[in-house]
């Protein structure tokens, strides 16, 4: 088992006719197994998440709303149905990100086929996000005995990770980096490093900007653990994005980031985030490519051990 994946069938919540394809998680898993890239035994079922873990990143009032699946001014800011099934899927995904981060800390790399819910704030939902699994996983890992003291969030979704940025604005132990389309949703918050890209950016310019951002982080922050938010939506055919990356460009993005940390022996956990391509197969393929790069990083680490 060169790498562990975290996944649950329960991530495929019924949100009705919607641009967000919750079936993508299952389809990525199926593709990995069907193509012989991963064995079923490599996939772990996420545990449930406790209130104590939720409160690492969220207010008690908002957690009360989530536990009751109550329609309030806090949950109403979501663009998804407010019901126990949907909220339960997102709560479970937060537990999945903690488990994946634990696996990465032990093994050097791991992938969560889910998560990346970076628009959720401490006190309210936003976008397609009820629970900020990134923030919860970072703080849960920091609380563990002999866990990472310093966590880096590298967010490559086409939309800025505004909720994550806001949660960690006064926390010097977590560095937030977001490279995103500037003229797009959401209302921006201040990350530790933001690269807001112009509309229509293509592969070469994107990769140059990403490389420059990663180099800039080197002078400012030394992480013990990296959470890599691998949004599929910088793709040129994405319905909610305005960048122009190709499938090949997105795989190069993943290789640039993941191998950079892998070569430095810095544990990295991958979470999926957004992806709304006109063809669902394209979104699935982009996430699948990310998994392949994570597997490559893990195998390389195994070979050099």
N, C-alpha and C positions, 0 to 999 in steps of 0.2 A: 504494500500500500504506500505509494510514493507521496500521496496527499489525501487529506480527508475533506469531504464535502458535507455541508449541512443543508438539509432539505426536508420539507414536509408537503404531503399532498394537500394539507389543509391551507396552504398558501393560496390555493386557487379558489378564492372567494367569489361568490356571485354578486357582482356589482352592476348587473344589467348591461344594456348596450352602452359601451364606454370605450374611449380611446386607449385606456390602460388595460393591456391584455394579461390578466393574472394567470392565464394558461401558460405563459412563457416559461415559468419556473419548471413545470412538469416537462415541457417540451425540450428544454435544455438538458435536463436529467436523462430523458429518453434518448436524446441524440448522443450524449457521452457514452451511454451504455451500448447502444446499437452499433456505434462505430468502433467499439472496442477500446475506447480511451479510458474508461473507468469501469470497475466492477461494482455490482450492486452493494457489495460489502463495504465499499469506501464511503457510503452515504450514511450519515448519522441523522436521527430524528431529533429535532430541537426539544429541549425541556420547556415546560411552562415558565413564565416569568413571574416573579413575586412582586408584591407592592414595594418591598424594600429596594428591589432593583429598579423599578420604575421611578421611584422618587430620587434616584441618583441624578436624573435629568429633568424631572417634571414636578410640578406643584401638586400638593395633595388635593386641592380643589379640582384640578383637571383630571387627576387619576380617579377621583370619585365619579366624575362624568363618564369616563371610559368604562369603569366597572359597572355602571348602571346603563350603559349605552344610551345616555340621556342627551336629548337635543337641547343644547344650551348655547350661549354666545361663544363658548370655547370650542365645542365640537362642530358648531354650524359653519366654522371657517374652513372645514374640510370640503373637498369637492367630490366626496364619496358618500354612499348611504351611511346613515348613523344607525347601525343595527349590531347586535351581538356577534353575528357571524363575521362581518367585515372587520369590526374592531378586534375580535378575537384573533383573526389571521395576522393582523399587524402586531398585536401583543406577542403572539407566538414568534413572529419574525425577530422581535427584539431579543427573545431568548436564544434564537438561532444565531444572532450576531455575537452574543456573549460566548456561546459554545464554539463558534468558528474562531473567535479571537483566542480562546484557550488552546485550541488545536494549533493555531499558528505559533503561539508562544512556545508550545512544546516541540513542534516539528519544523518551524521555519516558514511555513506557508500553509494556508487553508483557504477554501472558498465557501462562501455562503451563497447558495442559489436563492437569494432573496435579500431583503433589507435595503439599505441605502436610502432610508426615509428621511432625507435631510431637510425637509421643509417644516417638520414639526418643531414648534417652539416649546419652551418649558411649560407655558401655561395655555397653549391652544394648538389645535390642528391647523394645518395649512396645506393647500394643494391636495395631493393624493397621499398625504402622510398624517397618521394619527399619533405614532410613537417614534421618537428619534432614537432608533436602534444604534446609530453611530455613537451618539453621546453616551448612551447607557453602557455600551460595550467598553468604551474608553475608560469610563469611571469605574466600572466593575472590575476591569483588569487592574487598574491602579490600586484598588483596594485589596487585591489578593496578596497573600504573603509571598514575597520574592517576585512580585509581578512588575510590570513596566512602570517606571516613574514618569516617563515622558512619551507622549503619544503624538504622532503626526497623522493628520487627516489630509489625504490627497484626493480632492473631489474633481472628477473629470466629466461629470454630468453637464449637459448643455445649459442647465439652469443652476444659478448660484446656490450653494448650500446655505441658505440664509438662516434656517433654524439652528443648524450646527454652529455657524459663525456666532450667532447671538448668544447661545448657551455658553460658549467658551471665551467670550470677549474679555473676561477678567480672570482667566485661568492660564497662567504662564506655563503650566505643565502640559497643555495641549496646544499644538500649533495647527491652525486651520489654513489650508491652501485650496483655493477654488479657481479653476480655469473654466470659463463659461462664456456664453454669448451675452454681451453687455446689454443689448437692446432686446431683452426678452424678459418674461416672468422670472423671478418675483421682484418685489421691492427689495433692493439690495441692503444687506447688513455688512458690517466691516469684518472681514476675515483677517487673519494675521498677514496673509498675502492673497491678493485678488489679481487675477489677470482677466480683464473683461475684453473679449475679442469682438472685432467688428463683424457685421453680418457677412456671410458668404466666404469666410476663411476656408481654405482648402488644406490638404494634407501637409505640405511642406511648411507652410507658415505656422500651422497649428503645432507641429512637432518641434519647430524651432522655439516657439513660445513656451511650450511645456518643458523642454530641456532647460531653457533659461530660468524658468521658475524653480525647477528642482535644484539647479545650481545655486540660486539665490538662497534657498532654504539652508543649504550646507553651511553658509556663513552665519546663520542665525539660530539653528536648532539642531540638536543631535538626538534623534528619536531612539527609543528602545523598541517601539512597536509602531507599525504603519497600518492604518486603515485606508485601503484603496477603494474609492467609490467609482465603480466602472460603468457609468451611464452609457447606454447604447444610443442616446439621442443626439450626439454631435453628427450623426450619419446624415448624408445629403438627402435621403428620402424620408427623414423623420417628419411627422406631421406637426410636432410642437417645437421643432428646432429650426434654426436658420443658418447653421454652419454647413459646410460642404465636404465633409470627410467621406472617403470611400471605405469599403470594407477592409481593404488593405491598409489604409491609413489608420483605422481604428485598431487593427491588430498591432501595427507599429507603435501606436500610443501605449498599448498595454505592455509590449515588449520593452519599450524605453523605461517605463516606470518600474515594472516588476523586476526586471533583471538588474536594474540599478540598485534596488534594495537587496535583492537576493545575493548579488555579488559582494555586498558589504555585510552579509550575514545578519541583516536586520529583519526580524520576523515581519511578515506582511499578511494581512487578512483582506480578502476581496469580498466586497458586497456589490450587489447589482445596480440598484437605483433605476433610473428611467429608461424608456425605450418604446417608441411609438411609430415605428416605420409603417409605411403604407402596406407593405407585405410583412405579415407576422414572421414569416420564415427568415427575413433579414434581421429582425430584432433577435430572434433565437440564435441565428448564426453569429451575430456580434458577441452575444454573451458566451456562446460556445467557444469562440476564439479566445476570449479572456481566460476561460478555464484551461484551454490548451497552453497558453503562456504560463499560467500558474503551475501547471503540471511540469512544464519544461524547467521552470525555476527550481521546483522541488527536486526533480531528478538530477539536476546539475549539483544541487547542494548535497544530495545523497552520494553522488559520484566523488565529490571532493572531500567528503567526510573521512 
